[in-house]
Amino acid sequence: MTIDQEKTDKSTVVLTLDGRLDTANAPLLERKLKQWGGDITEIVLDFKDLEYISSMGLRVLLQAKKTMKAESRRLTIKNMRDSVREVFEMTGFLGLMVSEERFIVIRKDEAGSIVLSFNGDMESKNASAVSDELAKIKEQDSNKSVTVILDMEKLTYISSGAARQLNQAIADTAWDDRDLRIRNVCDDVFLFLKSEEGMVELIDR
């Protein structure tokens, strides 16, 4: 496993994991998490290239989350693959590790469709995560007919700026054979989405 690190601002570091987080590699992640001092208030773990996680890897994450929470710091996970998400779900770690995060996007491939599930609050600063996923889908699947579903069941809030960015991302990544639908929209989120031209037609209510 390799871990790339990037300090995105004065208080935030992004660690991108590539490969397998198993017993042999868990100590590497543990060292990476511990090397940042108190001036770093948030560490983001990008799992887009993480293929596998073992029980040892889960224990390292849980301990790091507990330690950072006690220090009023945040450990955020984003871009879980289905295979990794299933391990979190089966072990009961998904709720422990993800429920408190501000906003995440989870991609799941279903028969004939791709589901992007949103969790947390979507602000303008993190709406780009959705744009990135839609762009990846277009790059990989624009030569075929695909249904893309934006599942907002666990989206608790969306800002007006994020709604505007989401609408633009949907338009920018469209192709003729893509059918995009939005489902499980709560009333509060619906109020923001309906103000964007063309969004209401995409919502299943």
C-alpha positions in Angstrom: 0.0 0.0 0.0 1.1 3.5 -0.7 -0.1 6.7 1.0 0.1 10.1 -0.7 -0.3 13.1 1.4 -1.3 16.7 0.6 -1.8 19.6 2.9 -4.7 21.4 1.3 -4.8 24.3 3.7 -3.2 25.4 7.1 -5.3 22.9 9.1 -6.3 20.1 6.7 -4.3 17.1 5.3 -5.6 14.6 2.7 -4.1 11.1 2.8 -4.8 9.1 -0.4 -4.5 5.3 0.2 -3.7 3.0 -2.7 -3.8 -0.8 -2.4 -4.6 -3.0 0.6 -4.9 -1.8 4.2 -4.1 -5.1 5.9 -2.1 -6.3 8.9 1.2 -5.6 7.1 0.3 -2.0 6.1 -1.8 -0.9 9.0 1.3 0.4 11.0 2.2 2.6 8.0 -1.2 4.4 8.2 -0.9 4.6 12.0 2.4 6.4 11.7 1.0 8.8 9.0 -1.9 9.7 11.2 0.2 10.3 14.2 2.8 12.5 12.5 0.6 15.5 12.3 0.5 17.9 15.2 -2.3 19.9 16.8 -2.2 22.6 14.1 -3.8 20.0 11.8 -7.5 19.9 12.9 -8.8 17.6 10.1 -7.3 14.6 8.3 -9.2 13.4 5.2 -8.7 9.8 4.1 -9.4 9.4 0.4 -10.3 5.7 -0.2 -10.9 6.0 -4.0 -7.9 3.6 -4.7 -8.2 1.5 -1.6 -9.0 -2.1 -2.7 -9.2 -3.9 0.7 -9.3 -3.3 4.4 -8.7 -5.8 7.2 -9.8 -5.9 10.8 -6.4 -4.5 11.8 -6.9 -1.6 9.4 -10.4 -0.9 10.9 -8.9 -0.9 14.4 -6.3 1.7 13.5 -9.0 3.9 12.0 -11.3 3.6 15.0 -8.5 4.3 17.5 -7.4 7.3 15.4 -10.9 8.7 15.3 -11.4 8.3 19.0 -8.1 10.0 19.7 -8.7 12.9 17.3 -12.3 13.4 18.6 -10.9 13.7 22.2 -8.6 16.4 20.9 -11.4 18.2 19.1 -10.0 17.2 15.7 -11.7 15.4 12.8 -11.0 12.3 10.9 -13.0 12.2 7.6 -13.4 9.3 5.1 -14.4 9.8 1.5 -14.8 7.9 -1.7 -15.3 4.4 -0.4 -15.5 1.6 -2.9 -18.3 -0.9 -2.6 -16.0 -3.7 -1.5 -14.5 -1.5 1.3 -18.0 -0.2 2.3 -19.3 -3.7 2.6 -16.5 -4.5 5.2 -17.5 -1.4 7.2 -21.1 -2.4 7.1 -20.6 -6.1 8.0 -18.4 -5.2 11.0 -20.6 -2.4 12.2 -17.9 0.2 11.6 -19.8 2.2 9.0 -22.0 4.0 11.5 -19.0 4.6 13.8 -16.8 6.0 11.1 -19.1 7.8 8.7 -22.2 9.0 10.6 -20.5 12.1 12.0 -18.8 13.2 8.7 -20.0 16.5 7.2 -20.4 15.2 3.7 -19.4 12.1 1.8 -20.3 10.5 -1.5 -20.6 6.7 -1.8 -20.7 5.1 -5.2 -22.5 1.8 -5.8 -22.9 0.0 -9.1 -26.3 -1.7 -9.6 -27.7 -3.6 -12.5 -28.0 -1.1 -15.3 -27.4 1.9 -13.0 -24.9 3.8 -10.9 -26.0 5.1 -7.5 -24.3 8.0 -5.8 -25.4 8.2 -2.2 -24.9 11.5 -0.3 -24.4 11.6 3.5 -24.3 14.7 5.6 -24.5 18.4 4.7 -23.5 19.6 1.2 -21.9 23.0 1.1 -20.3 24.7 -1.9 -16.8 23.8 -0.7 -17.5 20.0 -1.0 -20.0 19.9 -3.9 -16.9 19.3 -6.1 -16.9 15.7 -4.8 -20.1 15.1 -6.6 -18.8 16.9 -9.8 -15.8 14.6 -9.7 -17.8 11.5 -9.5 -20.1 12.5 -12.3 -17.1 13.4 -14.5 -15.6 9.9 -13.8 -18.9 8.2 -14.8 -19.0 10.2 -18.0 -15.3 9.3 -18.8 -15.9 5.6 -18.2 -19.4 5.1 -19.5 -20.3 7.7 -22.1 -20.2 5.1 -24.9 -23.3 3.3 -23.5 -26.7 3.9 -22.0 -26.5 4.4 -18.2 -28.9 5.4 -15.5 -27.3 7.6 -12.8 -29.2 7.9 -9.5 -28.4 10.6 -7.0 -29.7 9.2 -3.7 -30.3 11.9 -1.1 -31.9 9.9 1.7 -29.1 10.7 4.1 -28.5 14.3 2.8 -29.5 16.5 5.7 -28.8 19.9 4.1 -27.7 21.5 0.8 -26.7 25.1 0.5 -28.0 27.3 -2.3 -24.5 27.5 -3.7 -24.0 23.7 -3.6 -27.4 23.3 -5.3 -26.3 25.6 -8.1 -23.0 23.7 -8.5 -24.8 20.4 -8.5 -27.1 21.6 -11.3 -24.2 22.8 -13.3 -22.3 19.5 -12.8 -25.3 17.5 -14.0 -25.4 19.6 -17.1 -21.7 19.6 -17.8 -21.4 15.8 -17.6 -24.5 14.9 -19.5 -24.5 12.7 -22.7 -27.4 11.6 -24.9 -27.8 8.1 -23.4 -27.5 9.1 -19.7 -30.7 9.1 -17.7 -30.1 10.9 -14.4 -32.7 10.8 -11.6 -32.7 12.2 -8.0 -34.5 10.2 -5.3 -35.3 10.3 -1.6 -35.2 14.1 -1.3 -36.4 15.6 2.0 -38.5 18.7 2.0 -35.7 21.0 3.2 -33.4 19.9 0.4 -36.2 20.0 -2.2 -36.7 23.7 -1.5 -33.2 24.5 -2.6 -33.2 22.1 -5.6 -36.5 23.4 -7.0 -35.0 26.9 -7.3 -32.5 25.6 -9.9 -33.8 25.5 -13.5 -34.5 22.0 -14.7 -33.9 20.2 -11.3 -37.5 19.5 -10.4 -37.9 17.4 -13.5 -35.1 15.1 -12.3 -36.6 14.4 -8.9 -38.7 11.4 -8.1 -41.1 12.2 -5.3 
